[in-house]
Amino acid sequence: MASNYQLAAVFDLMVDGKWRTLRSISQDSGYPEASISARLRDIRKVEHYRRYTMESCQRSNGTWVYRVIPAATRQSDLPLFRE
């Protein structure tokens, strides 16, 4: 299934934790932006990738950026205070 290859390629690119736009992911992977968007949603849903979090945020210029990080580094998992 082609989407499985796309999913693996997008994940391999994104797992370094760097923020990227759909355009830059598309340029680096060779897949269209619509496919990239679907694969990023898959990373959120597919059981195999549950150890990772796909984060997104909108820059002040309106551009959305995305990154994939290990789930343990999510802000909600960090302690509020150092002990």
RAHU-V412472 format. One record per pair of residues at least 6 apart in sequence whose C-alpha atoms are under 8 Angstrom apart, sorted by the first residue. I is the first residue (numbers start at 1). GAP is how many residues later the second one is. D is the distance in Angstrom with one decimal. If there is no record, write none. Layout:
((I:GAP:D) (I:GAP:D))
This chain:
((3:36:7.6) (6:25:7.5) (6:29:7.9) (6:30:7.9) (6:33:7.0) (7:32:5.3) (7:33:7.8) (7:35:7.5) (7:36:7.6) (9:20:6.8) (10:15:7.5) (10:19:6.8) (10:26:7.1) (10:29:7.0) (10:30:7.6) (11:32:7.5) (11:57:7.7) (13:12:7.8) (13:15:8.0) (13:16:7.6) (14:53:6.0) (14:54:5.5) (15:52:7.5) (15:53:5.2) (15:54:6.2) (16:52:7.2) (16:53:7.3) (17:50:5.3) (17:51:5.1) (17:52:5.1) (18:48:8.0) (18:49:5.7) (18:50:7.6) (19:46:5.8) (19:47:5.2) (19:48:4.8) (20:45:5.1) (20:46:5.3) (20:47:6.4) (21:42:7.4) (21:43:6.2) (21:44:4.5) (21:45:6.3) (22:11:5.7) (22:14:6.8) (22:15:7.1) (22:42:7.7) (22:43:7.1) (22:44:7.7) (23:10:6.4) (25:8:7.8) (25:11:7.2) (26:6:5.6) (26:7:5.5) (26:10:6.7) (40:14:7.0) (43:6:5.8) (43:7:7.7) (43:9:7.9) (43:10:7.8) (43:11:6.7) (44:6:7.1) (44:9:6.7) (44:10:6.1) (50:21:7.5) (51:19:6.0) (51:20:5.3) (51:21:7.9) (52:16:6.5) (52:17:5.5) (52:18:4.3) (52:19:4.4) (52:20:8.0) (53:15:5.5) (53:16:5.4) (53:17:6.1) (53:18:5.1) (53:21:7.3) (54:12:7.0) (54:13:5.7) (54:14:4.4) (54:15:6.6) (55:11:5.6) (55:12:5.4) (55:13:6.2) (55:14:7.8) (56:8:6.8) (56:9:5.6) (56:10:4.4) (56:11:6.6) (57:7:5.7) (57:8:5.6) (57:9:6.7) (58:6:4.3) (58:7:6.3) (59:6:7.2) (72:6:7.9))
